[in-house]
Amino acid sequence: MEENIQYYETYEENLLRETLRMCTSLGMLDGELLSSEDIDQKWKEWAPEYIAEALPEVNTYPEFAIACAGYAGMAVAQWWDQDWGRHHSAKYESLHGPRGFDDMDEFIVQNILGLTLDSVDAKQIMNILLCCAQKASTFIQHEHIEHQTVKAFHIFARTVKVMFRIGAALQLKRLGYKFHKIALDRNGSKLLS
């Protein structure tokens, strides 16, 4: 069993690294995964519901089923920046548009990120998440996994987790967050420059 866990963890790390590299090469990230424990915790809460809705779509719309996790990550990052006290208890269904899961992407872009669908920013977001989802689909195909198996389920779950984290990082970058190196003294106190 431990061997399986290591396999899934390695898969997740490799997909995250390659997706991060691609987003960086396209100028959407700076080589590091911007994140927050609050945001990551939201995925743990929402993952079962997301996977239950997305999994039936995988055979027909694989990129959409994967990409929507990225949109969900962007929504949570937006809420985290905007007013986490108000949004931290948001339910998964709050991401749904009028057609439920089927228009989650457009609903998030318009109603949570506040962009019009034909705006440059919206088109850029849609393109990068599509590219990420296509890369993830390729990663899944390279695993040569039999459909509808336990292994396929776990690989899908790890894939959408990566997409959620990438989506959150993309939105945090759009909001102006970035890592800063801080010099600390031996006691762990910040040194003045």
C-alpha positions as CSV (number, residue, x, y, z in Angstrom):
1,M,0.0,0.0,0.0
2,E,2.8,2.4,0.8
3,E,4.2,1.8,-2.6
4,N,0.9,3.0,-4.2
5,I,0.9,6.1,-2.1
6,Q,4.4,6.9,-3.2
7,Y,3.4,6.4,-6.8
8,Y,0.5,8.9,-6.5
9,E,2.6,11.4,-4.6
10,T,5.3,11.2,-7.3
11,Y,2.7,11.6,-10.0
12,E,1.3,14.7,-8.3
13,E,4.7,16.3,-7.7
14,N,5.7,15.7,-11.4
15,L,2.4,17.2,-12.7
16,L,2.6,20.2,-10.4
17,R,6.2,20.8,-11.4
18,E,5.5,20.6,-15.1
19,T,2.3,22.7,-14.9
20,L,4.1,25.3,-12.8
21,R,6.9,25.3,-15.4
22,M,4.5,25.8,-18.2
23,C,2.6,28.7,-16.5
24,T,6.0,30.3,-15.7
25,S,7.1,30.0,-19.4
26,L,3.9,31.7,-20.4
27,G,4.5,34.5,-18.0
28,M,1.5,33.7,-15.8
29,L,3.6,32.6,-12.7
30,D,7.1,33.3,-11.5
31,G,8.4,29.7,-10.9
32,E,6.9,29.3,-7.5
33,L,3.6,28.1,-6.4
34,L,1.8,30.8,-4.5
35,S,-0.4,29.2,-1.8
36,S,-2.1,29.5,1.5
37,E,-3.0,26.9,4.1
38,D,-6.5,28.4,4.1
39,I,-6.9,27.9,0.4
40,D,-5.5,24.4,0.4
41,Q,-7.8,23.5,3.2
42,K,-10.8,24.6,1.2
43,W,-9.8,22.0,-1.5
44,K,-9.8,19.3,1.1
45,E,-13.3,20.3,2.1
46,W,-14.6,20.5,-1.5
47,A,-12.7,17.7,-3.2
48,P,-15.3,14.9,-2.6
49,E,-18.2,17.0,-4.1
50,Y,-16.0,18.3,-6.9
51,I,-14.8,14.8,-7.9
52,A,-18.3,13.4,-7.7
53,E,-19.5,16.0,-10.2
54,A,-16.5,16.0,-12.5
55,L,-15.7,12.3,-12.7
56,P,-18.8,11.5,-14.9
57,E,-17.7,14.2,-17.3
58,V,-14.2,12.8,-17.8
59,N,-14.9,10.5,-20.8
60,T,-16.9,13.2,-22.7
61,Y,-15.2,16.4,-21.6
62,P,-11.9,15.6,-20.0
63,E,-10.3,19.0,-20.2
64,F,-13.4,20.7,-18.8
65,A,-13.6,18.2,-15.9
66,I,-10.0,19.0,-15.1
67,A,-9.9,22.7,-15.8
68,C,-12.9,23.5,-13.5
69,A,-10.8,22.7,-10.5
70,G,-8.5,25.5,-11.6
71,Y,-11.4,27.9,-11.7
72,A,-12.4,26.7,-8.2
73,G,-8.9,27.5,-7.0
74,M,-9.1,31.0,-8.6
75,A,-12.4,31.6,-6.8
76,V,-11.1,30.6,-3.4
77,A,-8.0,32.8,-3.9
78,Q,-10.2,35.7,-4.8
79,W,-12.3,35.2,-1.7
80,W,-9.2,34.8,0.4
81,D,-7.9,38.1,-0.7
82,Q,-11.2,39.9,-0.7
83,D,-12.8,38.9,2.7
84,W,-11.8,35.5,4.0
85,G,-13.8,36.1,7.2
86,R,-17.0,36.3,5.1
87,H,-16.1,33.6,2.5
88,H,-14.2,30.9,4.5
89,S,-17.4,28.9,5.0
90,A,-18.6,29.1,1.4
91,K,-20.1,25.9,0.2
92,Y,-19.0,24.1,-2.9
93,E,-22.4,24.9,-4.6
94,S,-21.6,28.6,-4.5
95,L,-19.3,28.0,-7.5
96,H,-22.2,26.7,-9.6
97,G,-23.8,28.8,-12.3
98,P,-27.4,28.5,-13.5
99,R,-26.6,25.1,-15.1
100,G,-24.7,23.8,-12.1
101,F,-21.3,22.2,-12.9
102,D,-21.8,22.8,-16.7
103,D,-21.1,26.5,-16.5
104,M,-19.0,26.7,-13.4
105,D,-16.1,28.2,-15.4
106,E,-18.1,31.1,-16.8
107,F,-19.9,31.7,-13.5
108,I,-16.6,32.0,-11.6
109,V,-15.0,34.3,-14.2
110,Q,-18.1,36.6,-14.3
111,N,-19.5,36.5,-10.8
112,I,-16.5,35.8,-8.6
113,L,-13.6,37.2,-10.5
114,G,-15.7,40.1,-11.9
115,L,-14.6,39.8,-15.5
116,T,-16.6,39.9,-18.7
117,L,-16.2,36.8,-20.7
118,D,-14.9,38.7,-23.8
119,S,-12.3,40.6,-21.8
120,V,-8.6,40.1,-22.4
121,D,-8.1,38.9,-18.8
122,A,-11.0,36.4,-19.0
123,K,-9.6,35.0,-22.3
124,Q,-6.1,34.7,-20.9
125,I,-7.5,32.8,-17.8
126,M,-9.5,30.5,-20.0
127,N,-6.5,29.8,-22.3
128,I,-4.0,29.1,-19.5
129,L,-6.4,26.8,-17.7
130,L,-7.2,25.0,-20.9
131,C,-3.4,24.6,-21.5
132,C,-3.0,23.2,-18.0
133,A,-5.9,20.8,-18.4
134,Q,-4.5,19.6,-21.7
135,K,-1.1,19.0,-20.1
136,A,-2.8,17.1,-17.2
137,S,-4.7,15.0,-19.7
138,T,-1.5,14.1,-21.4
139,F,0.1,13.2,-18.1
140,I,-2.9,10.9,-17.4
141,Q,-2.6,9.2,-20.8
142,H,1.1,8.6,-20.2
143,E,0.2,6.5,-17.1
144,H,-1.6,4.0,-19.3
145,I,-4.3,3.4,-16.7
146,E,-7.3,1.3,-17.3
147,H,-10.5,3.4,-17.2
148,Q,-12.9,3.1,-14.3
149,T,-10.3,1.5,-11.9
150,V,-9.3,2.5,-8.4
151,K,-6.0,3.7,-9.9
152,A,-7.8,5.9,-12.4
153,F,-9.8,7.4,-9.6
154,H,-6.8,8.3,-7.5
155,I,-4.9,9.7,-10.5
156,F,-7.9,11.9,-11.4
157,A,-8.2,13.1,-7.7
158,R,-4.5,14.0,-7.7
159,T,-4.8,15.8,-11.0
160,V,-7.7,18.0,-10.0
161,K,-5.9,18.8,-6.7
162,V,-3.0,20.1,-8.7
163,M,-5.3,22.1,-11.0
164,F,-7.0,23.7,-7.9
165,R,-3.6,24.7,-6.5
166,I,-2.4,26.1,-9.9
167,G,-5.7,28.0,-10.3
168,A,-5.2,29.5,-6.8
169,A,-1.6,30.4,-7.6
170,L,-2.6,32.1,-10.9
171,Q,-5.2,34.2,-9.1
172,L,-2.9,35.2,-6.3
173,K,-0.3,36.3,-8.9
174,R,-3.0,38.3,-10.7
175,L,-3.8,39.9,-7.3
176,G,-0.2,41.0,-6.9
177,Y,1.0,38.4,-4.4
178,K,4.6,37.2,-4.7
179,F,7.3,35.6,-2.6
180,H,9.9,37.8,-1.0
181,K,13.2,36.6,0.4
182,I,13.6,37.8,4.0
183,A,17.0,37.7,5.8
184,L,16.8,36.4,9.3
185,D,19.3,36.6,12.1
186,R,20.3,33.5,14.1
187,N,17.4,34.0,16.4
188,G,14.9,34.1,13.5
189,S,14.3,37.8,13.7
190,K,14.0,39.8,10.5
191,L,17.1,41.8,9.6
192,L,16.6,45.3,8.4
193,S,18.0,46.1,5.0
